[in-house]
Amino acid sequence: MRFLLLIGLLLASIGAACAEPLDADRAAGRILFVEGVGAAGAVAAALGTGQVAVQATSVPCASCHGRDGRGRPEGAIVPPDITGPVLGAPADRPGPDGGKRRAYDQAALVRAVTLGIDVEGRPLDPIMPRYRLTLDDADHLVRYLETLGAGAEPGVTPDRLVLGTILPRADAPAGALLRAFVDRLDAAGGVFGRRVEIVVAPAAASPAEAARHLMATQPVFALVAPWIAHDERPVADYAQAEGVPMVGPETLRPDAAGPSQRYLFFLDGGVPAEAQALALAADRLGRTPVAIIDGADPVAGAAAAAAFARAGTPALRKGLSAADTPETLVRDLSQAGIGRILWLAPGLDVFAAAAVTSGYRPTLLVPAEFGAGTLGPGTLPAALALRAGPDDQTEEALAAYRELAAAYHLPDTDRPAQLHALVAIRLLIATLERAGRDVTREGLVTALEATGDFRSGLMPPLSYGQSRRIGSTGAWILLPGAAPEWLDPARR
Ligand code: HEC
């Protein structure tokens, strides 16, 4: 049986406790607090004096009390501060009647949340919903509230702010770039007087493992430009469980993060966004039948097929298998009368060469990552998609990068990954500067969600929102013989 401590007692040990990652119960409590989802799924709640049944997902605690629990006044409604230290001490009662209340203990807290009765036995304003919690949910919630607002956030001290990153290899240039950037920043006073430090996750079997090892070794406030390719889902689940924001995760598959991507703020929509933009542009290339060629990982094929369907163009989907040779592929596609091919697999150059040899001339639709550069003159006509184009880059931003690179002797390789990391750290620092000195992870998430039109001068502008986790959702489309055009599938 779990021994339940009084909030006041727990507060005494909070200094030590918060340096550590949230344990599983508190993590469950945070998800209940922020999202209204309990250990066993949906949580029922009642509004008013109990007549109107709702799901807690539509009225999670954070929607009124704020993610940080400090209360967010909205019109005449003033939800009180329900952070651990405040609940654990006597205070003024909320509401117009005023008066004092004593400190909450666990039982009183559970009564307030489930029955709407405060620690003095008086009914709370009916605006505060009543929640039907299981014993586990109540325990998780109480444990989370105890730590909420208890002062120190992981990785934040009065004079330091520790950020982490995950690299594909220990010597990946993005790491050197991040260190150079914060060195400059710190020389200019840091953020609100705090020195910013970058720590690199130790090598591990997977990015999610690397994140776990990093957090186990030392408290880290947030991750910046972590490399999460092919491990999106486990990383997103980990971020969700730990409540750690990740700004600019590096992957071509942000969609693979799945539903729990609340803490991941992607810079762009990766290959799925490019494939969707290509689907939008495809009808400019005639009305012939379309095929989508998926690689081993059906990368963005599903998103693209849906976009074709919306445009009224059914597309044949084919996954490449070991049995396919370039020649059989050319034969099958030409026999099916396919005139446009969205290519989302390796081996584009070999296929194009085989097609040219046999006189088959479909038009290719290709995200830049799939070897567009290997298509020389004289091969198949191709439309390309790029997540960032020359028009997104300003001379000023490029010059600043070149100057930093020269001053810190940054490697000349992996330029795209370096620029990606640079945009991510600039976005993170700009957001921290906006969020204020009392920075919390939840406060950072809220501030990121309020980011609109962040211009790095290195890629298209970035905007986020409460349900938007991809900063730039479109792609540049280069059709043969036409000027580049920006198409944004999310805006249709
Ligand atoms: C719709 C807005 C809303 C939501 C959602 C909400 N609350 Fe409240 N809560 C309030 C308001 C308003 C009060 C003050 C009531 C009063 O003045 O009597 C309050 C009061 C409280 C109190 C009493 C504080 C005190 O000082 O006596 C606690 C504890 C509390 N809420 C916890 C929670 C928890 C935990 C959740 C989620 C499970 C939650 N609330 C969800 C609006 C909300």
Residues whose N, C-alpha, C, O or C-beta is under 5 A from the ligand:
A	BS01	HEC	V59 P60 C61 C64 V78 P79 P80 I82 D92 P94 G95 A112 V113 D118 P123 L124 D125 I127 M128 P129 Y131
